Amino acid sequence: MRTIWKGAVTFGLVNVPVKVYSATEDHDVPLHQVHDKDGGRIRYQRTCEICGETVAYSDIDRAYVDEGHTVVLTKDDLAALPSEKSREIDVVEFVPTDQVDLLTLDKPYYLEPDSKSPKAYVLLRKTLEQSERTAIVRFTLRQKTRLAALRVRGDVLVLQTLLWADEVREVDFPSLHEDVSISKKELELSASLVESYSSDFDPEEFVDEYQKELRTLIDAKIDAGEGFDVTDTFGETEGAEKGGEVIDLMEALRASVAKSKEQRAKGSAGKSDGADEKDADAKKSAAKKPAAKKAPAKKAPAKKKAS
């Protein structure tokens, strides 16, 4: 991993030097735009509307327009801002973890100790673990002041930027204010359905099906060349089931619970059959083995006749 920023987490007089790394990466199949007639690549260029020249990114400054007056801000102007110069991740407060709204979580970063001794880093990590709290911090990165949550993931500190309060839209759907009656039986069936789907979350069990199919499609087109037919790759796919409006909620809940139980039963039976097959194979294997030969019985020594 490549370091993207260096600084220090500060709270009180405690200073924890850290290196910052991006915690996620994109594995999507890279695609670019082409002209459908000849396959020519479509490219976007930064063009100056005054001289018409194509401008390199390194020659581009920022500007703000106020009542027709343009204020140009150079890279040196922006770099001179006090917040941009600061290399501190300043702890504002420690809050109960459940008070951090998941909706506000944005981009995550890993923090690595950046000093000869990681003692201060480990101390902060253990303090967060034992107190079951999340540190709310403030810092500046890439010409923008960020609010972030500092928390623990395994043995590493994770810095996850937060959206500002005014970046989260307020919602007020009229339909949510309607008086809706839910029966006790409906709640019981709904709870039963939830229980039938209950499991421990393991992200390793899930894959991006779209990217997987896209890679299959690309490989098939490479192999088939001009004679490509999409149905040869994926077969005739049935139309997706349309989730229409539920007319009878109780009946839908009952059917869903029954279907879930049936699927669970099939899964258990499959595991059981697999175990039975293993036992049967083991018995067959044992039957094929030749029986062990018994050692011949030793003859008793003949008794001497008395003279």
Secondary structure, 3 states (H helix, E strand, C coil): CCCCEEEEEEECCEEEEEEEEECCCCCCCCCCCECCCCCCECCCCCECCCCCCECCHHHCCEEEEECCEEEEECHHHHHCCHHHHCCEEEEEEEEEHHHCCHHHEEEEEEEEECCCCCHHHHHHHHHHHHHCEEEEEEEECCCCEEEEEEEEECCEEEEEEECCHHHCCCCCCHHHHCCCCCCHHHHHHHHHHHHHCCCCCCHHHCCCHHHHHHHHHHHHHHHHHHHCCHHHHHCCCCCCCCCCCCCCHHHHHHHHHHHHHHHHHHHHHHHHHHHHHHHHHHHHHHHHCCCCCCCCCCCCCCCCCCC
